[in-house]
Amino acid sequence: MAAVTIYINGQEIQAEDGQTVLQAAQAAGVHIPTLCHHAAVANWGGCRMCLIEVEPRGQLQPSCTFPVSQGLRVQTDSEKVVRSRKFVLNLLFSERGHYCMYCAASGSCELQNLAYEYGLDHWLYGRPNEAREVDASRPYFTMDHNRCILCRRCIRGCDEISAVHVLGIGKRGAKSIVVADLDAPFGQSSCISCGTCLQLCPVGALVDRKSAYMGRDEELASVKTACFECGVGCGTVARVRSDRLVRIEGDWDAEPNHGLLCKMGRFEPLRVTARRVHSPMRRVGGRLLPCSWEEAFAAIAPRLAGNTVALVSSRATDEEIAAFLETFAFGRVALYGGAAAPAIPGRSCGLGDVERASAIVALGVELDDEHEVVASFVRRALDRGANLFLLGSHAAKLSGLATQEGDLSAASGLTEALTGESSVVVLFGPAATAASLETLAGLSNARFLPLHSGTNTAAALARGVPCQAPSEADTLYVYAADDPAASVPAIKAGFVVAHATYHSALTESADLVLPALHWTEKLGHLTNIEGRTVEARRAVAIPAALREDRDVFASLRSVRVQA
């Protein structure tokens, strides 16, 4: 873009043509307060907190929507600007029940911070006594209309980021509130509980049930890491206090999600109720009893020979998979807790291509829960006018938006309809068949994205790990990692080792149990469905009695050699 020269508070600044004054100021390190603005959504200019004075006429304009132009001169802290901002703040505090000392967002509230910045120590205008409802019908977070400032950040996020279009403004005037659908309770609406609105909310209107009153922003550490709930590899921010995970946020800067998360990635990891395995355990007299690591290794050493089958979790990191394969190179290895889509039959693509596609074909994929982030990319494409073909896919939340629905056999009839499309993306999962992919592979305008089931299935497949396991073994070693619902594999074995984070049906049936790390305790990488490598950083300390899973594999190699 062409460069333009503007002057902010008399300071000469080089800006880019097409920028707003707010963008130019932020790039130059000039502070302009905002409230309804958020970099992840389109500017609206409704709150009037970012007002600037345009010289020489003294007009007040919202800097978030006012474009730069050659020679533009503005003031960001003139007496007129400051007076207007204080007036806006006083109006906001007079409209609803903003009792900061009782609010879950106190200390982490943008409205409160602005009140401190501009010296508000009392309410200038009378306050209404009308109490508004608190909608607690959603399981993960609540909506307190008494705290809402109608900034519409939640609405824009629902429209632009998750593309669900659930939220809007209901009623009129002073009685206006944010509503879902046609003013249905949020828990009964078409809301998918992705939490995008929650993360965008600048005040205490939307409150996470789990993290409420668990600490202010300055009391919580922030660790950028990766989500382990599916193969998309979303970037997350783990908010931690005293080595305890308090909440999960989307990382606005991360590829490929740019802040978007689903309920499985944002909320479900904090709702696990399974008991943690704290130490190795041996079965003695029919009971699992705690033992030392040395006793556990001694018990397994003579079993690591002959007919051994080793299952590696799809939740393992790249490094753990590599170490696991090195340890069990003598046995037969298979994937645990994941399922592979067929091989890519043509050119591959990424999630960004899904959003830009003119036509999307979903073959045998799960788009409602496991790949809900992918579904949001699909909805964005539909908002741009794309056509959607759902064939043999579980996608109830997209059903009414599809151009065509049917089973996998209908893929053979799509060639003519897709030939004229500028860009076709084929999403295919474990249920897709070679026959359903074959005809689409011949399209020159088609690209393919596999949606494997499981977290790091792509990394396991790249290392040659098969999905099918043998039916019998003398020794069965199951590295279940931190799967809270680890099940017993359908493999007949004489001796079973469960290497798991949580007690489950698997550990209860095992002869030997080894504790595994939780995903927040890991340091490594994941390979997502695009083939992109994402980094998983350690957010909490490893418990003193536990060992790195890779170190456990190394110890197993050592005791096997000695045996």
C-alpha positions as CSV (number, residue, x, y, z in Angstrom):
1,M,0.0,0.0,0.0
2,A,1.1,3.6,-0.6
3,A,2.5,5.5,2.4
4,V,0.8,8.6,3.7
5,T,2.0,11.1,6.2
6,I,-0.3,12.0,9.1
7,Y,0.2,14.0,12.3
8,I,-1.0,12.7,15.7
9,N,-0.6,15.1,18.5
10,G,1.8,17.0,16.4
11,Q,4.0,13.9,15.8
12,E,4.7,13.0,12.2
13,I,3.7,9.4,11.5
14,Q,4.0,7.3,8.4
15,A,0.8,5.3,7.8
16,E,-0.5,3.1,5.1
17,D,-3.2,4.1,2.8
18,G,-6.3,2.2,3.8
19,Q,-5.5,2.2,7.5
20,T,-7.7,3.8,10.1
21,V,-6.3,6.4,12.5
22,L,-6.5,3.8,15.3
23,Q,-4.4,1.3,13.4
24,A,-1.8,4.0,12.5
25,A,-1.7,5.2,16.1
26,Q,-1.3,1.7,17.5
27,A,1.5,0.9,15.0
28,A,3.3,4.1,16.2
29,G,2.8,3.3,19.9
30,V,0.2,6.1,20.5
31,H,-2.5,5.1,23.0
32,I,-6.1,5.6,22.1
33,P,-8.7,4.0,24.4
34,T,-11.2,1.6,22.9
35,L,-14.1,-0.4,24.1
36,C,-16.2,-1.8,21.2
37,H,-13.1,-2.3,19.1
38,H,-11.4,-5.6,18.8
39,A,-8.7,-6.5,16.3
40,A,-10.4,-9.9,15.5
41,V,-13.7,-8.4,14.3
42,A,-14.8,-5.6,12.0
43,N,-14.9,-2.1,13.4
44,W,-18.3,-0.7,14.4
45,G,-17.6,2.7,15.9
46,G,-20.5,2.5,18.3
47,C,-19.0,3.1,21.8
48,R,-17.3,6.5,21.0
49,M,-14.5,5.9,23.4
50,C,-11.8,6.1,20.7
51,L,-12.9,9.6,19.6
52,I,-10.2,11.9,18.2
53,E,-10.3,15.6,17.3
54,V,-9.7,16.3,13.6
55,E,-7.9,19.6,13.0
56,P,-8.5,22.3,12.1
57,R,-12.3,22.2,12.5
58,G,-12.4,20.3,15.7
59,Q,-14.7,17.5,14.6
60,L,-14.9,14.4,16.8
61,Q,-14.6,11.2,14.9
62,P,-14.2,7.5,16.0
63,S,-10.6,6.6,15.2
64,C,-11.5,2.9,14.7
65,T,-13.4,3.8,11.5
66,F,-11.9,7.1,10.4
67,P,-9.4,6.5,7.5
68,V,-6.0,8.2,7.3
69,S,-5.3,10.6,4.5
70,Q,-2.3,12.6,3.4
71,G,-1.6,15.5,5.8
72,L,-4.3,14.5,8.3
73,R,-3.8,16.1,11.7
74,V,-5.6,14.8,14.8
75,Q,-5.5,15.2,18.5
76,T,-6.1,12.1,20.8
77,D,-6.0,13.8,24.2
78,S,-7.3,17.3,23.7
79,E,-9.7,18.8,26.4
80,K,-12.6,18.3,24.0
81,V,-11.8,14.6,23.5
82,V,-11.2,13.8,27.2
83,R,-14.5,15.6,28.1
84,S,-16.4,13.5,25.6
85,R,-14.8,10.2,26.7
86,K,-15.7,10.9,30.3
87,F,-19.3,11.7,29.3
88,V,-19.5,8.4,27.4
89,L,-18.1,6.5,30.5
90,N,-20.6,8.2,32.8
91,L,-23.5,7.2,30.5
92,L,-22.3,3.6,30.3
93,F,-22.1,3.3,34.1
94,S,-25.5,4.9,34.5
95,E,-27.3,2.4,32.2
96,R,-26.8,-1.0,33.9
97,G,-25.8,-2.5,37.2
98,H,-22.0,-2.1,37.1
99,Y,-21.1,-2.9,40.7
100,C,-17.4,-3.7,40.1
101,M,-16.7,-5.1,43.6
102,Y,-19.2,-8.0,43.0
103,C,-18.3,-8.7,39.4
104,A,-16.4,-11.7,38.2
105,A,-14.5,-9.5,35.7
106,S,-13.3,-7.0,38.3
107,G,-9.6,-6.5,37.7
108,S,-10.0,-7.9,34.1
109,C,-12.6,-5.5,32.8
110,E,-12.0,-2.9,30.1
111,L,-14.8,-0.6,31.2
112,Q,-13.4,-0.6,34.8
113,N,-9.9,0.1,33.5
114,L,-11.1,3.1,31.5
115,A,-12.9,4.4,34.6
116,Y,-9.6,4.3,36.5
117,E,-7.8,5.9,33.5
118,Y,-10.1,8.8,33.4
119,G,-10.5,9.3,37.2
120,L,-14.1,8.3,37.6
121,D,-14.7,7.7,41.4
122,H,-18.4,8.0,41.5
123,W,-21.5,7.8,39.4
124,L,-22.4,11.2,37.9
125,Y,-25.9,10.3,36.7
126,G,-28.8,8.5,38.4
127,R,-29.0,4.7,37.9
128,P,-32.0,2.7,37.0
129,N,-33.2,0.1,39.5
130,E,-34.5,-2.3,36.8
131,A,-32.9,-5.7,37.3
132,R,-32.2,-7.6,34.1
133,E,-32.1,-11.4,33.9
134,V,-29.0,-13.6,34.2
135,D,-29.3,-16.3,31.6
136,A,-27.6,-19.4,33.0
137,S,-29.1,-21.9,30.6
138,R,-25.8,-22.8,28.9
139,P,-23.6,-25.3,30.7
140,Y,-20.3,-23.5,30.1
141,F,-20.9,-19.8,30.6
142,T,-23.6,-17.4,31.7
143,M,-25.0,-14.1,30.3
144,D,-25.6,-11.3,32.8
145,H,-27.6,-8.6,31.0
146,N,-27.0,-6.2,34.0
147,R,-23.3,-6.0,33.0
148,C,-23.7,-5.8,29.2
149,I,-22.7,-2.5,27.6
150,L,-24.1,-3.4,24.1
151,C,-20.7,-3.1,22.4
152,R,-21.8,-5.9,20.0
153,R,-18.4,-7.5,20.1
154,C,-20.1,-10.8,20.8
155,I,-22.4,-10.4,17.9
156,R,-19.7,-9.6,15.5
157,G,-17.6,-12.5,16.7
158,C,-20.6,-14.9,16.3
159,D,-21.1,-13.6,12.7
160,E,-17.5,-13.2,11.5
161,I,-15.4,-15.7,13.4
162,S,-17.6,-18.7,14.2
163,A,-20.1,-17.7,11.5
164,V,-23.1,-19.2,13.4
165,H,-25.1,-16.0,13.4
166,V,-27.0,-16.7,16.6
167,L,-26.7,-13.4,18.4
168,G,-28.5,-10.1,17.8
169,I,-30.1,-7.1,19.6
170,G,-33.6,-7.6,20.9
171,K,-36.0,-5.0,22.2
172,R,-35.4,-1.2,21.7
173,G,-33.9,1.8,23.4
174,A,-32.9,1.5,27.0
175,K,-34.4,-2.0,27.1
176,S,-32.1,-3.3,24.4
177,I,-30.4,-6.6,25.2
178,V,-28.3,-9.2,23.3
179,V,-30.5,-12.1,22.3
180,A,-30.0,-15.5,20.7
181,D,-32.1,-16.5,17.8
182,L,-35.6,-15.0,18.4
183,D,-35.0,-14.3,22.0
184,A,-34.7,-17.9,23.1
185,P,-32.8,-18.9,26.2
186,F,-29.2,-19.3,25.2
187,G,-29.1,-22.9,26.2
188,Q,-32.1,-23.7,23.9
189,S,-30.9,-21.7,21.0
190,S,-28.7,-22.6,18.0
191,C,-25.6,-21.5,19.9
192,I,-22.8,-24.0,19.6
193,S,-21.0,-22.9,22.8
194,C,-17.7,-22.2,21.0
195,G,-17.0,-19.4,23.5
196,T,-15.9,-16.8,20.9
197,C,-18.4,-14.3,22.4
198,L,-17.1,-15.0,25.9
199,Q,-13.5,-14.3,24.9
200,L,-14.5,-11.1,23.1
201,C,-16.6,-9.7,25.9
202,P,-14.8,-6.6,27.4
203,V,-16.8,-6.6,30.7
204,G,-18.5,-9.1,33.0
205,A,-21.6,-9.8,31.0
206,L,-20.4,-13.2,29.7
207,V,-18.8,-15.3,32.5
208,D,-17.0,-18.7,32.3
209,R,-18.5,-20.9,35.0
210,K,-15.3,-22.7,35.7
211,S,-12.9,-19.7,35.9
212,A,-15.2,-17.1,37.6
213,Y,-13.5,-15.5,40.6
214,M,-10.4,-17.7,40.1
215,G,-8.0,-14.8,39.6
216,R,-7.6,-11.5,37.9
217,D,-5.6,-11.2,34.6
218,E,-2.4,-10.1,36.4
219,E,-2.7,-13.2,38.7
220,L,-2.9,-15.7,35.9
221,A,0.1,-16.8,33.8
222,S,-0.4,-17.1,30.1
223,V,1.2,-20.0,28.2
224,K,0.7,-20.3,24.4
225,T,0.2,-24.0,23.5
226,A,-1.8,-26.3,21.3
227,C,-5.2,-27.9,21.6
228,F,-5.2,-31.7,22.0
229,E,-8.9,-32.3,21.3
230,C,-8.8,-33.0,17.6
231,G,-6.4,-32.9,14.6
232,V,-6.9,-29.2,13.7
233,G,-4.1,-28.2,16.1
234,C,-5.7,-24.9,17.2
235,G,-3.4,-22.5,19.0
236,T,-4.6,-21.9,22.6
237,V,-3.6,-19.8,25.6
238,A,-3.6,-21.8,28.9
239,R,-4.3,-19.4,31.8
240,V,-2.7,-20.9,34.9
241,R,-2.5,-20.1,38.5
242,S,-0.4,-21.9,41.1
243,D,0.2,-24.8,38.6
244,R,-3.5,-25.2,38.0
245,L,-5.3,-24.7,34.7
246,V,-7.9,-22.1,35.2
247,R,-9.3,-21.5,31.7
248,I,-8.4,-21.9,28.0
249,E,-8.5,-19.1,25.5
250,G,-8.0,-19.0,21.8
251,D,-4.7,-17.5,20.5
252,W,-5.6,-14.7,18.2
253,D,-2.2,-14.9,16.5
254,A,-2.1,-18.7,16.0
255,E,-2.4,-20.6,12.8
256,P,-4.7,-22.0,11.6
257,N,-7.6,-20.9,14.0
258,H,-6.7,-17.3,14.8
259,G,-8.5,-17.4,18.1
260,L,-11.4,-19.6,17.1
261,L,-12.0,-22.6,19.4
262,C,-14.9,-25.1,19.8
263,K,-16.5,-26.2,23.1
264,M,-14.4,-29.4,23.1
265,G,-11.1,-27.3,23.0
266,R,-12.2,-24.4,25.2
267,F,-14.3,-25.9,27.9
268,E,-14.3,-29.7,28.0
269,P,-10.7,-30.1,29.2
270,L,-11.6,-28.4,32.4
271,R,-14.6,-30.6,33.0
272,V,-12.8,-34.0,33.2
273,T,-13.8,-35.8,36.4
274,A,-11.7,-39.0,36.0
275,R,-9.3,-39.7,38.8
276,R,-5.6,-39.1,38.1
277,V,-3.1,-42.0,38.2
278,H,-0.4,-40.7,40.6
279,S,2.0,-43.6,40.7
280,P,2.8,-47.0,39.1
281,M,0.6,-49.8,40.2
282,R,0.9,-53.6,40.1
283,R,-1.9,-56.2,40.3
284,V,-1.3,-58.3,43.4
285,G,-3.9,-60.9,44.4
286,G,-6.4,-59.4,42.0
287,R,-5.9,-55.8,43.3
288,L,-4.0,-52.9,41.9
289,L,-1.5,-51.7,44.5
290,P,0.9,-48.8,44.3
291,C,4.6,-49.7,43.6
292,S,7.8,-47.9,42.7
293,W,9.0,-47.2,39.2
294,E,11.8,-49.7,39.7
295,E,9.3,-52.4,40.7
296,A,7.2,-51.6,37.7
297,F,10.1,-51.8,35.3
298,A,11.2,-55.1,36.8
299,A,7.8,-56.6,36.4
300,I,7.5,-55.6,32.7
301,A,11.1,-56.4,31.7
302,P,10.6,-60.1,31.1
303,R,7.4,-59.4,29.2
304,L,9.0,-57.2,26.5
305,A,9.8,-60.1,24.2
306,G,8.1,-62.4,21.8
307,N,4.6,-61.6,20.8
308,T,4.2,-58.0,22.0
309,V,1.6,-55.6,20.7
310,A,2.1,-51.9,21.5
311,L,-0.6,-49.3,21.0
312,V,0.3,-45.6,20.8
313,S,-2.3,-42.9,21.6
314,S,-3.3,-40.4,18.9
315,R,-2.9,-37.8,21.7
316,A,0.9,-38.5,21.9
317,T,3.2,-35.7,20.7
318,D,5.5,-36.1,17.6
319,E,8.4,-36.7,20.0
320,E,6.5,-39.3,22.0
321,I,5.5,-41.2,18.9
322,A,9.1,-41.3,17.7
323,A,10.3,-42.5,21.1
324,F,7.5,-45.1,21.4
325,L,8.4,-46.5,17.9
326,E,12.1,-46.8,18.9
327,T,11.2,-48.6,22.1
328,F,8.8,-51.1,20.5
329,A,10.6,-51.6,17.2
330,F,10.8,-55.3,18.2
331,G,7.0,-55.7,18.4
332,R,3.9,-54.8,16.4
333,V,2.7,-51.2,16.8
334,A,-0.8,-49.8,16.0
335,L,-2.7,-46.5,16.7
336,Y,-4.9,-46.2,19.7
337,G,-7.8,-43.7,19.9
338,G,-7.7,-42.5,16.4
339,A,-8.9,-43.3,12.9
340,A,-7.3,-42.4,9.6
341,A,-9.0,-41.0,6.5
342,P,-8.0,-42.6,3.2
343,A,-4.8,-41.4,1.4
344,I,-5.1,-38.0,-0.3
345,P,-6.1,-38.7,-3.9
346,G,-5.0,-35.4,-5.4
347,R,-3.6,-32.0,-4.4
348,S,-3.8,-31.2,-0.7
349,C,-4.9,-27.9,0.8
350,G,-5.3,-26.1,4.2
351,L,-8.1,-24.7,6.3
352,G,-7.6,-21.3,4.7
353,D,-8.6,-22.8,1.3
354,V,-11.8,-24.1,2.9
355,E,-12.9,-20.6,3.7
356,R,-12.0,-19.3,0.2
357,A,-13.6,-22.2,-1.7
358,S,-16.5,-21.7,-4.1
359,A,-17.7,-25.3,-3.4
360,I,-17.1,-27.7,-0.5
361,V,-17.7,-31.4,-0.6
362,A,-17.8,-33.3,2.8
363,L,-17.3,-37.0,2.5
364,G,-17.7,-39.2,5.5
365,V,-16.7,-36.6,8.0
366,E,-17.8,-35.6,11.6
367,L,-18.4,-31.8,11.5
368,D,-20.7,-31.4,14.5
369,D,-18.4,-32.1,17.5
370,E,-15.0,-33.4,16.6
371,H,-14.3,-30.9,13.8
372,E,-16.5,-28.0,14.8
373,V,-13.7,-25.5,14.0
374,V,-13.6,-26.8,10.5
375,A,-17.4,-26.4,10.3
376,S,-16.9,-22.7,11.1
377,F,-14.5,-22.4,8.2
378,V,-17.2,-24.0,6.1
379,R,-19.8,-21.6,7.3
380,R,-17.6,-18.6,6.5
381,A,-17.3,-20.0,2.9
382,L,-21.1,-20.3,2.8
383,D,-21.4,-16.7,3.9
384,R,-19.4,-15.8,0.8
385,G,-21.7,-17.7,-1.4
386,A,-20.1,-21.2,-1.6
387,N,-22.0,-24.4,-2.3
388,L,-21.9,-27.3,0.2
389,F,-22.4,-30.9,-0.6
390,L,-22.8,-33.2,2.5
391,L,-22.3,-36.9,1.6
392,G,-22.3,-39.6,4.2
393,S,-21.3,-37.0,6.8
394,H,-22.4,-36.2,10.3
395,A,-23.1,-32.5,10.2
396,A,-26.6,-31.8,11.6
397,K,-25.6,-28.1,12.3
398,L,-24.8,-27.6,8.6
399,S,-27.7,-29.6,7.2
400,G,-30.0,-26.8,6.4
401,L,-27.3,-24.9,4.6
402,A,-26.2,-27.6,2.2
403,T,-26.9,-27.5,-1.5
404,Q,-27.1,-31.2,-1.6
405,E,-27.2,-34.0,1.0
406,G,-27.0,-37.8,0.5
407,D,-24.8,-40.8,1.0
408,L,-21.3,-41.5,-0.3
409,S,-22.6,-43.0,-3.5
410,A,-23.8,-39.6,-4.6
411,A,-20.2,-38.5,-5.1
412,S,-20.2,-40.0,-8.6
413,G,-22.9,-37.6,-9.7
414,L,-21.1,-34.4,-8.6
415,T,-18.6,-34.1,-11.4
416,E,-20.7,-32.0,-13.7
417,A,-21.9,-29.7,-10.9
418,L,-18.4,-29.0,-9.7
419,T,-16.6,-28.6,-13.1
420,G,-17.6,-25.0,-13.4
421,E,-16.6,-24.0,-9.8
422,S,-13.5,-21.9,-9.4
423,S,-12.2,-23.7,-6.4
424,V,-13.4,-27.0,-4.9
425,V,-12.3,-28.3,-1.5
426,V,-13.0,-31.9,-0.6
427,L,-13.1,-32.7,3.1
428,F,-13.0,-36.4,3.7
429,G,-12.9,-38.5,6.9
430,P,-12.4,-42.1,8.0
431,A,-15.8,-43.0,6.7
432,A,-15.0,-41.9,3.1
433,T,-14.3,-44.7,0.6
434,A,-11.9,-45.0,-2.3
435,A,-14.9,-45.1,-4.6
436,S,-16.4,-41.9,-3.3
437,L,-13.0,-40.1,-3.8
438,E,-12.1,-41.6,-7.1
439,T,-14.4,-39.5,-9.3
440,L,-13.6,-36.2,-7.5
441,A,-9.8,-36.9,-7.8
442,G,-10.2,-36.3,-11.6
443,L,-11.3,-32.7,-11.1
444,S,-8.6,-30.2,-12.0
445,N,-10.1,-27.6,-9.7
446,A,-10.3,-29.9,-6.6
447,R,-8.1,-30.0,-3.6
448,F,-8.3,-32.4,-0.6
449,L,-8.1,-32.1,3.1
450,P,-8.2,-35.3,5.3
451,L,-10.0,-35.0,8.6
452,H,-8.5,-37.8,10.6
453,S,-10.1,-38.8,13.9
454,G,-7.9,-38.2,16.9
455,T,-5.4,-35.5,17.9
456,N,-2.0,-36.4,16.3
457,T,-3.1,-39.2,13.9
458,A,-1.4,-37.4,11.0
459,A,2.0,-37.7,12.8
460,A,1.4,-41.4,13.5
461,L,0.5,-42.1,9.9
462,A,3.5,-40.2,8.6
463,R,5.7,-42.6,10.7
464,G,4.0,-45.6,9.3
465,V,1.8,-46.5,12.3
466,P,-1.1,-48.6,11.1
467,C,-4.6,-48.2,12.5
468,Q,-5.5,-51.9,12.6
469,A,-4.0,-53.9,15.6
470,P,-3.6,-57.7,15.8
471,S,-6.2,-59.6,17.7
472,E,-3.9,-61.5,20.0
473,A,-0.7,-60.9,22.0
474,D,1.3,-62.3,24.8
475,T,2.0,-58.8,26.1
476,L,-0.2,-55.7,25.3
477,Y,1.2,-52.3,26.0
478,V,-1.3,-49.5,25.7
479,Y,0.0,-45.9,25.8
480,A,-3.4,-44.2,26.3
481,A,-1.8,-40.8,27.3
482,D,-4.4,-38.5,28.9
483,D,-7.6,-39.9,27.3
484,P,-10.1,-39.7,30.2
485,A,-12.3,-42.4,28.6
486,A,-9.7,-44.9,27.7
487,S,-11.3,-48.2,26.7
488,V,-10.1,-51.8,26.7
489,P,-8.8,-52.7,23.2
490,A,-10.4,-55.8,21.6
491,I,-7.1,-57.7,21.8
492,K,-6.7,-60.9,23.7
493,A,-3.5,-60.7,25.8
494,G,-1.8,-62.6,28.6
495,F,-0.3,-59.4,30.2
496,V,-1.6,-55.9,29.9
497,V,0.2,-52.7,30.6
498,A,-1.8,-49.4,30.8
499,H,0.3,-46.2,30.5
500,A,-2.4,-43.6,31.2
501,T,-3.1,-40.3,32.9
502,Y,-6.5,-41.3,34.3
503,H,-8.1,-44.3,35.9
504,S,-10.5,-45.9,33.4
505,A,-11.9,-49.2,32.2
506,L,-8.4,-49.8,30.7
507,T,-6.5,-49.3,33.9
508,E,-9.0,-51.4,35.9
509,S,-8.4,-54.4,33.6
510,A,-4.6,-54.0,33.4
511,D,-1.9,-56.0,35.2
512,L,0.4,-53.1,35.4
513,V,-0.4,-49.3,35.3
514,L,2.1,-46.6,34.6
515,P,1.2,-42.9,35.1
516,A,1.3,-40.6,32.0
517,L,1.5,-36.9,31.7
518,H,-1.4,-34.5,31.2
519,W,-1.3,-32.4,28.0
520,T,-0.6,-29.3,30.0
521,E,2.5,-30.9,31.4
522,K,4.0,-31.8,28.0
523,L,6.6,-30.1,25.9
524,G,6.7,-31.1,22.2
525,H,4.9,-30.8,18.9
526,L,1.8,-32.0,17.1
527,T,1.2,-32.5,13.3
528,N,-2.2,-31.2,12.3
529,I,-4.4,-32.3,9.5
530,E,-2.8,-29.8,7.1
531,G,0.7,-31.3,7.8
532,R,1.5,-28.1,9.8
533,T,3.7,-28.6,12.9
534,V,2.3,-26.8,16.0
535,E,4.1,-26.4,19.3
536,A,2.8,-27.7,22.6
537,R,4.3,-25.9,25.5
538,R,4.3,-26.9,29.1
539,A,1.8,-24.9,31.1
540,V,2.1,-26.5,34.6
541,A,4.9,-28.3,36.3
542,I,5.2,-32.1,36.2
543,P,4.1,-33.7,39.5
544,A,7.2,-34.7,41.5
545,A,6.4,-38.5,41.4
546,L,5.9,-38.6,37.7
547,R,8.3,-38.9,34.8
548,E,8.3,-37.6,31.2
549,D,6.6,-40.2,29.0
550,R,9.6,-40.2,26.7
551,D,11.8,-41.0,29.7
552,V,9.6,-43.9,30.6
553,F,10.0,-45.3,27.0
554,A,13.8,-44.9,27.3
555,S,13.8,-46.8,30.6
556,L,11.8,-49.6,29.0
557,R,14.4,-49.8,26.3
558,S,17.1,-50.1,28.9
559,V,15.4,-52.8,31.0
560,R,14.6,-54.8,27.9
561,V,18.3,-54.8,26.9
562,Q,19.3,-55.8,30.5
563,A,16.7,-58.6,30.5
